Amino acid sequence: MIRQGIKADSKEAAILLYETLEGIAVKLTGGTTDEEVLATLEDFFQQEVNRLNYTNAFVKVIDNKLAGIMIAYHGKDAEAIDAPIIEHLRTLKNDATITIDKEAEEDAYYIDTLSVNAEFRGQGIGTDLMKAAEDYAKEQGYDKISLNVEYDNERAHNLYTKVGFKEEKTITIIGKKFYYMVKELA
C-alpha cells in the first residue's frame, strides 16, 4: 500500500532521500558531514512547510520498513516551499544572498525525488510510486507531470522515456546538467 508520509517516517526517509539526492542534499541542508546532512533531512521531513516534508511524500511500507519514497509537489508551490530551506541556509551560513537552483516549472506537478530501498529494488516499487503521483496529479486536475534526470543516469532516463516522459529542456542543478522531462496526463 502507498500512503502519504508521516513524521514518524523521518529517519528512514532521510536515509533514502540522501541516497538519491547526494550532492543536492548536501547543498539543500548545508551539512558538512553525513550525520549533519541526515539530521537536517530528518528535520526538514518533519516540518510542515518545505519541499522535503512528509506532506509531499508518497511512501510504500513493506514489513514495517520504508521500501520506497517519492517527494512530489506542484511547481507553482516551489517558491513558497523552498523559502524555509533558503532561510535555513542563509542563517546557517550567515549569508543573505544564498539561493537554490530552480527545479520545477510552475505549470506541472513535479516529482522531486524517487528512491527505493536497496532491499526492495526490482519489485516495481518505483513504478507504483510514479503511478500514485500521476493518479494524485489527475485527481487534483493537473494536466502534466515533470521530473529531472541527471544526464549520465541512462537507466533512469530510459525508464522515464518508456513510461511516457519526453525531454523538454536541459537545466543545471548544483552545476550538473539534467534533462527536464514532462509527461502529459490524459
C-alpha positions as CSV (number, residue, x, y, z in Angstrom):
1,M,0.0,0.0,0.0
2,I,1.2,3.5,-0.8
3,R,0.3,6.2,1.7
4,Q,1.3,9.8,2.5
5,G,4.3,10.2,4.6
6,I,4.1,10.8,8.3
7,K,6.5,12.4,10.7
8,A,7.5,9.1,12.1
9,D,9.0,8.1,8.7
10,S,11.6,10.8,9.1
11,K,14.7,8.6,9.9
12,E,14.2,6.1,7.1
13,A,13.0,8.8,4.7
14,A,16.2,10.9,5.4
15,I,18.4,7.9,4.5
16,L,16.5,7.2,1.3
17,L,16.4,10.8,0.3
18,Y,20.2,11.2,0.9
19,E,21.0,8.1,-1.1
20,T,19.2,9.6,-4.1
21,L,19.8,13.3,-3.8
22,E,23.5,13.0,-2.8
23,G,25.1,16.4,-3.7
24,I,21.7,18.1,-3.9
25,A,21.0,17.0,-0.3
26,V,24.4,18.5,0.8
27,K,23.5,21.8,-0.9
28,L,20.0,21.9,0.5
29,T,21.0,21.1,4.1
30,G,24.3,22.9,4.3
31,G,25.7,19.9,6.1
32,T,29.4,19.1,6.0
33,T,29.2,15.5,7.3
34,D,26.8,12.6,6.5
35,E,25.5,12.9,10.1
36,E,24.7,16.7,9.6
37,V,23.0,16.1,6.3
38,L,20.9,13.2,7.6
39,A,19.9,15.1,10.7
40,T,18.8,18.1,8.7
41,L,16.9,15.9,6.2
42,E,15.1,14.3,9.2
43,D,14.2,17.8,10.5
44,F,13.1,19.0,7.1
45,F,10.9,15.9,6.7
46,Q,9.1,16.6,10.0
47,Q,8.4,20.3,9.3
48,E,5.1,21.5,8.0
49,V,6.3,23.5,5.0
50,N,9.3,22.8,2.8
51,R,9.8,20.8,-0.4
52,L,11.1,17.7,1.5
53,N,8.4,17.5,4.2
54,Y,6.2,14.5,5.0
55,T,3.1,16.1,3.4
56,N,4.8,16.0,0.0
57,A,5.9,12.3,0.4
58,F,4.3,9.2,-1.0
59,V,5.7,6.1,0.7
60,K,5.5,2.4,0.4
61,V,6.0,0.3,3.5
62,I,6.7,-3.4,3.5
63,D,7.3,-5.4,6.6
64,N,7.4,-2.2,8.7
65,K,10.2,-0.8,6.6
66,L,10.2,2.1,4.2
67,A,10.6,0.3,0.9
68,G,10.3,3.4,-1.2
69,I,9.7,7.2,-1.1
70,M,8.7,9.8,-3.6
71,I,8.6,13.6,-2.9
72,A,6.3,15.4,-5.3
73,Y,4.6,18.8,-5.3
74,H,3.1,21.3,-7.8
75,G,5.7,23.6,-9.4
76,K,3.5,26.6,-8.6
77,D,4.3,26.0,-5.0
78,A,8.1,25.6,-5.4
79,E,9.0,29.2,-4.4
80,A,7.0,29.0,-1.2
81,I,8.2,25.6,-0.1
82,D,11.8,26.4,-1.0
83,A,11.7,29.6,1.2
84,P,12.2,27.7,4.6
85,I,15.2,25.8,3.1
86,I,16.7,29.0,1.8
87,E,16.2,30.7,5.2
88,H,17.9,27.7,6.9
89,L,20.9,28.0,4.6
90,R,21.1,31.8,4.9
91,T,21.1,31.5,8.7
92,L,23.5,28.6,8.8
93,K,26.0,30.3,6.5
94,N,25.3,33.8,7.7
95,D,24.8,34.8,4.0
96,A,21.6,36.6,2.9
97,T,22.4,36.1,-0.8
98,I,22.1,32.3,-0.8
99,T,19.6,30.9,-3.3
100,I,18.9,27.4,-4.6
101,D,18.5,26.2,-8.1
102,K,15.0,26.2,-9.6
103,E,14.0,22.6,-10.4
104,A,10.2,22.7,-11.1
105,E,8.2,24.7,-13.6
106,E,5.0,26.4,-12.5
107,D,2.8,24.5,-14.9
108,A,3.3,20.9,-13.8
109,Y,3.1,18.6,-10.9
110,Y,6.8,17.8,-10.1
111,I,8.4,14.6,-8.9
112,D,11.3,15.9,-6.9
113,T,12.8,12.7,-5.6
114,L,12.2,8.9,-6.1
115,S,14.1,6.4,-4.0
116,V,13.7,2.7,-3.4
117,N,15.4,0.9,-0.6
118,A,18.1,-1.4,-2.0
119,E,16.5,-4.3,-0.1
120,F,13.3,-3.9,-2.2
121,R,14.6,-2.9,-5.7
122,G,13.3,-4.8,-8.7
123,Q,9.9,-5.3,-7.2
124,G,8.1,-2.4,-9.1
125,I,8.0,-0.1,-6.1
126,G,9.3,2.9,-8.1
127,T,6.7,2.3,-10.8
128,D,4.0,2.0,-8.2
129,L,5.1,5.3,-6.6
130,M,5.2,7.0,-10.0
131,K,1.6,5.8,-10.7
132,A,0.5,7.1,-7.3
133,A,1.9,10.5,-8.2
134,E,0.2,10.5,-11.6
135,D,-3.1,9.4,-10.1
136,Y,-2.8,12.2,-7.5
137,A,-2.0,14.8,-10.1
138,K,-5.0,13.8,-12.2
139,E,-7.3,13.9,-9.1
140,Q,-6.1,17.4,-8.5
141,G,-6.9,18.4,-12.1
142,Y,-3.2,18.8,-13.2
143,D,-2.6,18.2,-16.9
144,K,1.1,17.3,-16.8
145,I,3.8,15.9,-14.5
146,S,7.5,16.6,-14.7
147,L,10.8,15.4,-13.3
148,N,14.6,15.9,-13.7
149,V,17.0,13.2,-14.5
150,E,20.8,13.6,-14.5
151,Y,22.5,13.4,-17.9
152,D,24.6,10.4,-17.0
153,N,21.7,8.4,-15.5
154,E,20.8,6.5,-18.6
155,R,18.9,3.8,-16.7
156,A,16.5,6.3,-15.2
157,H,16.2,8.3,-18.4
158,N,15.3,5.1,-20.3
159,L,12.7,4.2,-17.7
160,Y,11.1,7.6,-17.7
161,T,11.0,7.7,-21.5
162,K,9.4,4.2,-21.5
163,V,6.6,5.4,-19.3
164,G,5.8,8.4,-21.4
165,F,8.1,11.3,-20.3
166,K,9.7,13.4,-23.0
167,E,12.7,15.7,-22.8
168,E,11.6,19.3,-22.7
169,K,14.8,21.1,-22.0
170,T,18.1,20.9,-20.2
171,I,18.6,22.6,-16.8
172,T,21.5,22.9,-14.3
173,I,21.3,21.8,-10.7
174,I,24.3,22.2,-8.4
175,G,26.5,22.6,-11.5
176,K,25.3,19.4,-13.2
177,K,23.2,19.0,-16.3
178,F,19.8,17.4,-16.0
179,Y,17.0,16.6,-18.6
180,Y,13.8,18.3,-17.6
181,M,11.2,15.7,-18.7
182,V,7.4,16.1,-19.0
183,K,4.5,13.7,-19.4
184,E,1.1,14.9,-20.5
185,L,-1.7,13.5,-18.3
186,A,-4.9,12.4,-20.1
